[in-house]
Amino acid sequence: MVQRLFSYGTLRLPAVQLAQFGRLLTGTQDRLPHHRIEWLRITDPDVIATSGTDSHPILRYSAAAADFVEGTVFEVSDEELAAADLYEVGEYERVLLRLESGIHAWVYAGAP
């Protein structure tokens, strides 16, 4: 089954895509309303090695109507979505959200 995955951070990096999915992804630009980016210090050495940084963006809900996050929607398989789950550290949770375009996509947001 094809899944939609909205990425605003390191899952858009070619090195991360090759490591996690074994291929480069193509996608379309979209935006997620009522959210903003904060920064998270990553401590998992495997994630740091894959992404090349210990500073990753993390999505937070915002009540402000003007806040939005730009990103890319990728179509991935169930197996690739599971691989993305393994890459994301415990501070993230995968949630299904409605994007500005009206489509629903999985998004890694800050865990409550």
C-alpha positions as YAML, in Angstrom:
chain: A
units: angstrom
residues:
- id: 1
  name: MET
  ca: [0.00, 0.00, 0.00]
- id: 2
  name: VAL
  ca: [1.24, 3.51, -0.77]
- id: 3
  name: GLN
  ca: [1.55, 5.87, 2.20]
- id: 4
  name: ARG
  ca: [2.01, 9.62, 2.16]
- id: 5
  name: LEU
  ca: [4.78, 10.97, 4.37]
- id: 6
  name: PHE
  ca: [5.24, 14.72, 4.97]
- id: 7
  name: SER
  ca: [8.83, 15.62, 5.78]
- id: 8
  name: TYR
  ca: [10.08, 19.00, 6.95]
- id: 9
  name: GLY
  ca: [13.49, 17.86, 8.16]
- id: 10
  name: THR
  ca: [16.21, 15.27, 7.79]
- id: 11
  name: LEU
  ca: [14.10, 12.71, 5.91]
- id: 12
  name: ARG
  ca: [14.51, 15.06, 2.93]
- id: 13
  name: LEU
  ca: [18.30, 14.59, 2.96]
- id: 14
  name: PRO
  ca: [19.62, 12.27, 0.22]
- id: 15
  name: ALA
  ca: [21.99, 10.50, 2.65]
- id: 16
  name: VAL
  ca: [19.13, 9.75, 5.06]
- id: 17
  name: GLN
  ca: [16.86, 8.52, 2.25]
- id: 18
  name: LEU
  ca: [19.53, 6.19, 0.89]
- id: 19
  name: ALA
  ca: [20.29, 4.83, 4.37]
- id: 20
  name: GLN
  ca: [16.66, 4.32, 5.40]
- id: 21
  name: PHE
  ca: [14.92, 3.49, 2.12]
- id: 22
  name: GLY
  ca: [17.73, 2.40, -0.19]
- id: 23
  name: ARG
  ca: [16.61, 4.96, -2.78]
- id: 24
  name: LEU
  ca: [16.10, 8.66, -3.33]
- id: 25
  name: LEU
  ca: [12.50, 9.82, -2.95]
- id: 26
  name: THR
  ca: [10.68, 12.29, -5.14]
- id: 27
  name: GLY
  ca: [7.87, 14.37, -3.74]
- id: 28
  name: THR
  ca: [5.72, 17.45, -3.94]
- id: 29
  name: GLN
  ca: [5.85, 20.60, -1.87]
- id: 30
  name: ASP
  ca: [3.08, 21.26, 0.65]
- id: 31
  name: ARG
  ca: [2.54, 23.07, 3.93]
- id: 32
  name: LEU
  ca: [1.21, 22.11, 7.34]
- id: 33
  name: PRO
  ca: [-0.89, 24.89, 8.90]
- id: 34
  name: HIS
  ca: [-0.96, 25.68, 12.63]
- id: 35
  name: HIS
  ca: [2.50, 24.27, 13.31]
- id: 36
  name: ARG
  ca: [5.98, 25.62, 13.90]
- id: 37
  name: ILE
  ca: [9.51, 24.23, 14.08]
- id: 38
  name: GLU
  ca: [11.63, 23.92, 17.21]
- id: 39
  name: TRP
  ca: [15.05, 22.30, 17.43]
- id: 40
  name: LEU
  ca: [15.90, 19.07, 19.22]
- id: 41
  name: ARG
  ca: [19.35, 17.86, 20.26]
- id: 42
  name: ILE
  ca: [19.69, 14.22, 19.13]
- id: 43
  name: THR
  ca: [21.81, 11.82, 21.20]
- id: 44
  name: ASP
  ca: [21.36, 8.58, 19.21]
- id: 45
  name: PRO
  ca: [24.76, 8.02, 17.54]
- id: 46
  name: ASP
  ca: [23.27, 6.09, 14.60]
- id: 47
  name: VAL
  ca: [20.82, 8.89, 13.78]
- id: 48
  name: ILE
  ca: [23.59, 11.49, 14.09]
- id: 49
  name: ALA
  ca: [25.84, 9.45, 11.79]
- id: 50
  name: THR
  ca: [23.07, 9.05, 9.20]
- id: 51
  name: SER
  ca: [21.92, 12.69, 9.21]
- id: 52
  name: GLY
  ca: [25.32, 14.26, 9.82]
- id: 53
  name: THR
  ca: [24.01, 16.45, 12.65]
- id: 54
  name: ASP
  ca: [22.79, 16.27, 16.23]
- id: 55
  name: SER
  ca: [20.37, 19.17, 15.73]
- id: 56
  name: HIS
  ca: [17.06, 18.11, 14.17]
- id: 57
  name: PRO
  ca: [13.85, 20.07, 13.62]
- id: 58
  name: ILE
  ca: [10.78, 18.95, 15.54]
- id: 59
  name: LEU
  ca: [7.20, 19.91, 14.78]
- id: 60
  name: ARG
  ca: [5.03, 21.60, 17.41]
- id: 61
  name: TYR
  ca: [1.35, 22.56, 17.20]
- id: 62
  name: SER
  ca: [0.59, 26.29, 17.18]
- id: 63
  name: ALA
  ca: [-2.76, 27.99, 17.72]
- id: 64
  name: ALA
  ca: [-1.56, 30.94, 15.63]
- id: 65
  name: ALA
  ca: [-3.31, 30.97, 12.25]
- id: 66
  name: ALA
  ca: [-0.24, 32.49, 10.58]
- id: 67
  name: ASP
  ca: [2.07, 29.64, 11.61]
- id: 68
  name: PHE
  ca: [2.85, 26.92, 9.07]
- id: 69
  name: VAL
  ca: [5.66, 24.54, 8.18]
- id: 70
  name: GLU
  ca: [6.83, 23.91, 4.63]
- id: 71
  name: GLY
  ca: [7.88, 20.44, 3.59]
- id: 72
  name: THR
  ca: [7.73, 17.68, 1.04]
- id: 73
  name: VAL
  ca: [5.14, 14.92, 0.64]
- id: 74
  name: PHE
  ca: [6.66, 11.60, -0.36]
- id: 75
  name: GLU
  ca: [4.88, 8.43, -1.41]
- id: 76
  name: VAL
  ca: [6.42, 5.49, 0.42]
- id: 77
  name: SER
  ca: [5.60, 1.82, 0.93]
- id: 78
  name: ASP
  ca: [4.51, 0.32, 4.25]
- id: 79
  name: GLU
  ca: [8.03, -1.09, 4.62]
- id: 80
  name: GLU
  ca: [9.59, 2.32, 3.99]
- id: 81
  name: LEU
  ca: [7.25, 3.91, 6.53]
- id: 82
  name: ALA
  ca: [8.36, 1.29, 9.06]
- id: 83
  name: ALA
  ca: [12.01, 2.15, 8.22]
- id: 84
  name: ALA
  ca: [11.24, 5.83, 8.89]
- id: 85
  name: ASP
  ca: [9.74, 4.83, 12.26]
- id: 86
  name: LEU
  ca: [13.02, 3.14, 13.16]
- id: 87
  name: TYR
  ca: [15.00, 6.25, 12.21]
- id: 88
  name: GLU
  ca: [12.95, 8.73, 14.27]
- id: 89
  name: VAL
  ca: [13.94, 8.94, 17.94]
- id: 90
  name: GLY
  ca: [11.54, 8.69, 20.90]
- id: 91
  name: GLU
  ca: [10.82, 12.43, 21.07]
- id: 92
  name: TYR
  ca: [8.84, 12.08, 17.82]
- id: 93
  name: GLU
  ca: [5.51, 10.38, 17.20]
- id: 94
  name: ARG
  ca: [3.96, 9.61, 13.83]
- id: 95
  name: VAL
  ca: [0.52, 11.20, 13.40]
- id: 96
  name: LEU
  ca: [-1.84, 11.56, 10.45]
- id: 97
  name: LEU
  ca: [-2.49, 15.24, 9.69]
- id: 98
  name: ARG
  ca: [-4.28, 17.26, 7.01]
- id: 99
  name: LEU
  ca: [-1.97, 19.40, 4.91]
- id: 100
  name: GLU
  ca: [-2.77, 22.75, 3.30]
- id: 101
  name: SER
  ca: [-3.49, 20.96, -0.01]
- id: 102
  name: GLY
  ca: [-6.24, 18.97, 1.69]
- id: 103
  name: ILE
  ca: [-4.47, 15.62, 1.59]
- id: 104
  name: HIS
  ca: [-3.70, 13.62, 4.71]
- id: 105
  name: ALA
  ca: [-0.14, 12.47, 5.32]
- id: 106
  name: TRP
  ca: [1.88, 10.90, 8.10]
- id: 107
  name: VAL
  ca: [4.00, 13.45, 9.94]
- id: 108
  name: TYR
  ca: [6.61, 13.03, 12.68]
- id: 109
  name: ALA
  ca: [5.64, 15.55, 15.34]
- id: 110
  name: GLY
  ca: [6.82, 16.21, 18.87]
- id: 111
  name: ALA
  ca: [5.54, 13.51, 21.21]
- id: 112
  name: PRO
  ca: [3.34, 14.86, 24.01]
...
